[in-house]
Amino acid sequence: MRLPRIALTSGEPAGVGPELCAVAARTAWPCELVCLGDRMLLAERARVSGDALTLHEYTRAEVRAHAPGELRVAHTALAAPVRPGHPDPRNASYVLTLLDAAMSGAITHEFDAIVTAPVQKSVINDAGIAFTGHTEYLAAHCGVARPVMLLVAGGLRVALATTHLPLRAVSASITDALLREVLDVLAIDLARLFGLARPRILVCGLNPHAGEAGHLGREEIEVIAPALADARARGLDVTGPVPADTAFVPAQLAGFDAVLAMYHDQGLPVLKHAGFGRAVNVTLGLPFIRTSVDHGTALDLAGTGRADAGSLEAALALAIEMAGRRH
């Protein structure tokens, strides 16, 4: 199998991302690992985390396997000095430049996958740049109308019909068209990236008790159930809508490959309880593979050497696995 080349963006420079990249570089990975970030920042955070890290300038030469204690760096200079734990809006453009470079390389097949360390949404917005998250940013720049956020923790896979919306906006956003598109992306990419030929998808209702036959809301009757019937008619293996409070019972989950939750905080608390620190965020529907950590920038841990790289390492492992499956 051809050795994949993986782009690793180092994320918010005042957060834990740069040192997590340094920690991950301790491991022998079956890929060429290319870290996008400021070389001096990565060297400094490697010292903080106690890692003897040798940095090499990245070139587009023949792909070479990652060696523990070494890291190839595609250097981009910081826009402003960094103090751990204190994001600076002046570095917002730097953070997005890393993402843009990774995307460009993935689209042209220079990179076989992108793995992203966390960014600080608030500081990007403070810089006057509208930004709701990695998922939306990557999709917009690729011209993808319907990205799907999937969180993976071991054998548990939870996708979201809606992502970063205020709760009061969720109901109006759940339409037949949205569910059709999300289910199609989910089914296609579970097959393409996870090797599940005909994935079994369990779909949550929106309301308590899945609406209690209309007494607690009619979205299940008027929107969700008809959309699932249409999906089944198109050959998808979907079940639901089921009450979210029973969807994650182990006996129920055993019969399915993924769960589709209606909104962010319906599905992710369960997923993070099951695997926080080892879970992976996957963006489906993009023209390339993208995985990420299941946590934020952890500003309180930045620069302390105490950050846990487990989720980033899981994201790398899954990206390598999916890249191998695609090739």
N, C-alpha and C positions, 0 to 999 in steps of 0.2 A: 504494500500500500504506500502511496506517495506521502511523504512527510508534510503535514500541513504547516502553513505559516500563520500564526495567530497574532493579531494586533491587540495590545493591552493598553487602554487609555488610563492614565494615572489619576484622572478626576480632579476634584477640588484640591488645590495645592495646600490649603490650610487644614484639610481634613486628613483622614487616615489613609486615603488612597495611595499616595506615594510610598509609604512604608509597607503597606500590604503588598505592593508590587515587589518590593525588595525581599520581603519574607517569602513570597511565592517563588522567587528566583532561586531559593535554596534547593528546590526539588528538581529532579531530572524529569523533564516533560518530553513526551514523544511528539514534539513539534519544534519549529523555530519560534521562539517567543520574542516579539518585538514590542518594547515598551515605548509609548509615545508620551513625552514629557520633557521637563527641564532637567538636563544632565546633572547640574550641581545640586538641585533639589533632591533628586533620587539618591545621589551619593550621600548627602547629609542625612536623609531619613534612613538609609541603610546603616549608617553609623549608630543612629539612635536605637535601632532595633537589634543592634549587636551583630549585624551581618557583614562578613568580609565579602564585599561585592565588587567584582571587576566589571566595569562598564565598557562596552565596545560600541563604536559608531555603527549604526545599521546601514547596510548597503543592500542593493537588490541582487546580490550575487546568488550563487546556488544556495538553496535552502539547507541549513545546518541544524542538527538537533540541539536543543537547549542543554547546556551543561550546568550543573549545580554551582552556584556561587558566581555565575556570570550572567550578564544581561545585555542584550543588544538594544540600543536606545536610538529612536528617531527623535532627535533633539528639537524642541521648540522652546525658545526663551520665555521666561516669565515676563509679564508686563510690569510687575511691581514686586518689591521684596515681600517675602512671606513670613508671617508669624504664626506658628501652629495654634489652631483653635480660633483664629481671628480672620475670617474670609474678607477679602478686599475686592470691592466691585471692579477695581481696575484690572483684576485678573480674570474677569468673566469672559473676555474675548479670547484669552489664552485657553480656557477650558473648552470653549466651543471650537477653537482651531484644532485641538486634538481630536475632537469628534469628527470634524469635517475631513481631516486627513485620513482617519481610520475608515470613514465611509467611502471616500474616494478610492482608497486602496482595495476595499472589499468589492466595490462595484466593478473595478477593472481586473479583479481576480489576482491582484498582488497579494492580498490577504485572503485566507480561506474562512476566517471568522473574526469577529470583534468581541472582545471581552472588556466591559467597562467598569472601572472603579466609580464610587459614588460621587455625585456632584451636589452642590448646594443650590437648590432652586431659588431660594430667596435672594441670594447675593447676585445671581444672574439677572433677576428682575430688578433688583436695586440699581443695576447698571443700565437700566432702561431697555433691556432686551426681554420681550415677552417669551416666557419659557415655563411650560407646565411639567416637563419631564423628558427623560431620555426617549421614551417610547414615542411620544408625539413629535419630538424634534427629528428623530431619525426618519419617521414615516413621512413627515412633511418634506424633508429634503430629498427623499426618494420618490416623491409623488405617489405614495401609497395611501389610499383613502381609508383603509380599514386595518390598521395594525391590531394585533391581539396580544395582550399581556398574559403570559403563562408562568406560573410559579411552580417549581419542581422541588420536592423534598423526598429523596429516595424514590419509592414507587407512587407517591402521591403527586398528582398533577392538577392544578387548579387554574382555570382560565377565567378571565373577567369580561363580561359583556360591556361594561362601562369602566373607565379607569379613574382619572383624577377629576371628579365632578363633586360639587356640593350635593349633599343627600337630597335636598329638595328638587334638584334638577334630574335625578335619576329616572323617575317614573316616565317623564315626558320623553326621555332619550331612548327608552326601550320600545322600539318599533319593530314591525315585521321585517322591514328592510335591514335594520341593524342586526337582528338575530340571524337572519338568513346569511348575511355576509360573515358574521363572526363564526357561525357554525361551519361554513364552508372553509374559511381559513384554518380553523382549528382541525377539522378533519383532514385537510390536505397536508398540513405541516406535521401533524402527528404521524402520518404515514411517511412523509418525505424525510423528516428529521429523526423520528423515533422508531421507524421501522414497523409501525402498527398498520397493517394492511387495511383493516376496516375497524377503526377505533370505536370503542363503546363509550358514549358520552352521556353522563348524567347531568341533567339541567335543573338548577334550583328555581323555585318560584321567587317572586319579589317580596311578597307579603308574608306575615306570620301564618303558619299552617298552609302555605301556598294559596292564601286568600280565603280559606274555609268556605269553599263553594260560592264565592262572591260576597260573603258577609264581611270579610276583612279586606276587600279590594278586588277589583275586577280585571287587573292586568293579566292574571293567569288565564282567565276565560277568554278575554277579548284579543290578547296579543300573543302571549307566550305559547299556549297550547296550539293555536292555529299555526304558528311558525314552526313548531316541532312536527306537526302533522305534515306540513309542506316538506320539511327536511327528510322525513321518513319516506315520503313519496319520491324524493330525489335519490333515495338509496342510502341515506345516512343512518347510522345506528344510534339513535338518540332516545332517551327516556326522560319523562318528566312532563310538566314541572312538579318537583317534589319539594316538601318543606325543607328549608335550609337547615333546620335544627336536627333533622334526621339524615340528611344527605351524607354526612361524614361519619356515620356509624360504621365501624370496621366491617361488619357483615354486609352492609350495603355497598361500601366501596370496593369490596372484593370482586364484584361483578363488572367493574368499569375501569376504563383506562384513563379517564379524565373527568373532572367536574367543571361545569360552567356555572359560575356564580354571577349574579346580576350586577353586583357593584363591589367596589374595592374592599370595604370592611365587612362584607358578608363572607367572602372566601379567604382573605389573607390572614385573619387572626388564627384560624384553624391550621393553615399551612405553616405559619410561623411558630405556632405552638409545637407542631410536629417536628419541625426541623430548623428552628432559628439558628443561624450561625453556620448552617450547612446547606441551606436552600439556595436555589438559583432562579433568577428572573430571566425568562426567555422572551424575546419579541418575535412573534409569529407574523407572517405576511410580508416580511421584507425580502428584497432580492438577495440577501446575504444572511449569514448566521450571526446573531447577536445574543450574548448572554451577559448577565451582570450579577452583582451581589444582592442579597436580600435585606440589606440594611443601608443606613444613611452615612453621612460623613463622619459621625462620631467625633465631633469637634473637641469634646472633653478628653478624648484619648489621643488626639493627634500629638505627635512628638514625644510621647511617653514610652514608646516601645512595648506597650501592653495590648495593642490591637490584635484581634484574632483574625487570621487570614483564611479561616476555614471556608467561608462562603466564596471568597474569591478563588480559592483553589478548586472548590466544587464547580464553579462557573467555568474555569479553565478546562477541567476534566470533561465536562459535558460538551463544551465547544469543540474540543478535540474529537470526542466520540461522534458528534454530529457531522463534523467536517469529513471524517473518515467514511461515514455512511453515504454522504452525498457523492463521494468519489469512488 
